[in-house]
Amino acid sequence: MPVRALRGCTVDLRRSKVRLSRALGVALTPKAARVMERRPTRPGQHGRGRIKDTDYKARLLEKQRLRAQYNIGERQLRRAVKRAVRRPGRTGEELLCDLETRLDALVLRAGFAPTIYQARQAVSHGHIRIDGHKVDKPAYRLNAGQVIEVAERSKAKTPFVIAATGEYAAEHPAYLRVDQDALRAQLLRPPARPEIPVICDDRLVVEYYAR
């Protein structure tokens, strides 16, 4: 459902990825990043106007940013928060670590797909193996030591041929060991919050669900 996070800007996670990126202030695709360089303001005729901020709006915006960057639903995020609360560390950091070890997120970080949307599709369509076994659930959580690899029969497909050249890969995070040519990656350890390339104030997300 659409959520009115800011006056004059309805934040609907199903909308155009460029408009969604501009509304949230986070580039969700390479195209959105290019557009936001030219048009950094929010979409719509009131995009340059002043916004009356409230604590609720700030928390809601951070929650929507986090959902959009992992391309997950409200129920998925709520369950992740509940898991994080039960863990001994700081809840916000545990939440980000939980989401970052999703299979689709690690496919993206390894450079096997250019966006979280393509990463999710690659998993759902059965192109990804974990420790040699097919896993087609994007929400599957990996443990340290597990290996992600593009299926042998899929490596000849154009998106993965491009991925093997390193075109989709930025700097690989320290918690992943990646063999780009072989389209193989291993999760070395749980991610630490400073290593996770997500724009979000996790403290405000936790406060949103604690209200």
C-alpha positions in Angstrom: 0.0 0.0 0.0 1.2 3.6 -0.7 2.5 5.4 2.4 2.5 9.2 2.7 5.9 9.7 4.2 6.4 13.3 3.1 3.8 16.0 2.2 3.3 16.1 -1.5 5.1 12.8 -2.1 3.5 9.4 -1.8 6.1 6.7 -1.2 4.8 3.6 -2.9 7.4 0.8 -3.2 5.8 -0.4 -6.4 6.2 2.9 -8.3 8.8 3.8 -10.8 12.2 3.0 -9.4 13.5 6.5 -10.4 10.6 8.3 -8.7 10.9 6.1 -5.7 14.6 6.8 -5.5 14.1 10.5 -5.6 11.3 10.3 -3.0 13.5 8.4 -0.6 16.8 10.1 -1.4 18.5 6.8 -2.2 19.5 5.6 -5.7 18.1 2.1 -6.1 19.3 1.5 -9.7 22.1 2.8 -11.9 19.6 4.7 -13.9 18.2 6.4 -10.8 21.7 7.4 -9.7 22.2 9.2 -13.1 18.8 10.9 -12.9 19.4 12.0 -9.3 22.7 13.7 -10.2 20.7 16.0 -12.5 17.5 16.2 -10.4 18.3 15.7 -6.7 15.0 17.1 -5.5 11.9 15.0 -4.7 9.5 14.2 -7.6 6.4 16.3 -8.3 5.6 20.0 -8.5 6.3 20.5 -4.8 9.6 18.7 -4.8 11.6 21.9 -4.1 9.2 23.0 -1.3 10.0 22.9 2.4 8.7 19.9 4.4 7.5 20.1 8.0 9.5 17.3 9.7 8.2 15.3 12.6 9.7 12.5 14.5 7.2 10.1 13.0 8.0 11.2 9.4 11.7 10.8 10.1 11.2 7.2 11.4 8.8 6.3 8.6 11.2 7.6 5.9 14.1 5.5 7.3 11.9 2.4 7.5 10.8 2.9 3.9 14.4 3.5 2.8 15.5 0.2 4.3 12.6 -1.7 2.8 13.3 -0.3 -0.6 17.1 -1.0 -0.6 16.4 -4.7 0.2 13.2 -4.8 -1.9 11.3 -6.5 1.0 7.7 -6.3 2.2 6.4 -4.9 5.5 5.9 -8.4 7.0 9.4 -9.4 6.1 10.9 -6.4 7.7 8.8 -6.7 10.8 9.9 -10.3 11.3 13.5 -9.3 10.8 13.1 -6.7 13.6 11.6 -9.3 15.9 14.6 -11.6 15.3 17.0 -8.7 15.9 15.4 -7.8 19.2 16.0 -11.3 20.5 19.7 -11.1 19.8 22.3 -9.9 22.3 23.8 -7.1 20.2 22.5 -3.6 19.4 19.1 -4.1 17.7 19.7 -1.8 14.7 23.0 -3.5 13.9 21.6 -7.0 14.3 18.7 -6.0 12.0 21.1 -4.8 9.2 23.2 -7.9 9.6 20.1 -10.1 9.3 19.0 -8.4 6.1 22.5 -8.3 4.6 22.9 -12.1 4.9 19.8 -12.7 2.7 20.7 -14.6 -0.4 19.5 -11.9 -2.8 21.5 -9.2 -1.0 24.7 -11.2 -1.1 24.2 -12.0 -4.9 24.0 -8.2 -5.3 27.1 -7.5 -3.2 29.1 -10.2 -5.0 28.4 -8.4 -8.3 26.4 -11.2 -9.8 23.6 -8.7 -10.6 23.4 -4.9 -11.1 20.4 -4.2 -8.7 18.6 -5.9 -5.9 15.7 -6.5 -8.3 17.8 -8.5 -10.7 19.4 -10.3 -7.8 16.0 -11.4 -6.5 15.0 -12.5 -10.0 18.2 -14.5 -10.4 17.5 -16.4 -7.2 13.8 -16.9 -7.9 14.5 -18.3 -11.4 16.9 -20.9 -10.0 20.2 -19.5 -11.3 21.9 -19.6 -7.9 23.5 -22.5 -5.9 24.5 -22.6 -2.3 27.1 -25.2 -1.4 26.2 -26.9 -4.7 22.4 -27.0 -4.0 19.7 -25.1 -5.8 18.1 -22.4 -3.6 15.3 -20.3 -5.1 14.3 -18.3 -2.0 15.6 -14.7 -2.0 15.1 -14.5 1.8 17.3 -17.5 2.6 19.8 -16.5 5.2 23.4 -17.6 4.8 25.8 -18.6 7.6 29.5 -18.0 7.6 31.4 -20.4 5.4 28.6 -21.0 2.9 29.4 -20.6 -0.8 27.2 -18.9 -3.4 27.7 -19.7 -7.1 25.9 -19.1 -10.3 24.6 -22.4 -11.7 26.9 -23.9 -14.4 24.2 -24.0 -17.0 23.4 -20.3 -16.3 26.9 -18.9 -16.7 26.5 -18.6 -20.4 23.5 -16.4 -20.1 24.2 -12.7 -21.1 23.6 -11.1 -17.6 26.1 -13.5 -16.0 28.6 -13.2 -18.8 28.6 -9.5 -18.1 28.8 -10.1 -14.3 31.9 -12.3 -14.8 33.7 -9.3 -16.4 33.2 -7.4 -13.1 30.9 -4.7 -14.7 28.3 -5.0 -11.9 30.8 -5.2 -9.0 31.9 -2.2 -7.0 34.3 -2.8 -4.2 33.5 -6.2 -2.6 32.7 -6.0 1.1 35.3 -7.5 3.5 32.9 -10.2 4.7 32.7 -11.7 1.2 35.5 -13.6 -0.7 34.6 -13.3 -4.4 36.0 -15.1 -7.5 34.4 -12.9 -10.2 35.5 -15.0 -13.1 34.0 -18.1 -11.6 30.9 -16.3 -10.4 31.5 -17.7 -6.9 31.5 -16.0 -3.5 31.8 -17.2 0.1 30.4 -15.5 3.2 33.4 -15.3 5.5 31.7 -13.9 8.6 28.7 -11.9 9.7 28.8 -8.3 8.3 29.5 -5.4 10.6 27.3 -2.4 10.3 30.0 0.0 9.0 30.7 -2.5 6.1 27.1 -2.7 5.0 26.5 -0.3 2.0 23.0 0.8 3.0 21.8 4.3 3.5 19.7 4.2 6.6 19.6 5.3 10.3 18.8 1.8 11.7 18.1 3.4 15.2 15.1 5.2 13.8 13.8 2.0 12.1 13.9 0.2 15.5 12.2 3.2 17.1 9.5 3.1 14.4 8.6 -0.5 15.3 8.9 0.1 19.1 6.4 2.9 19.2 
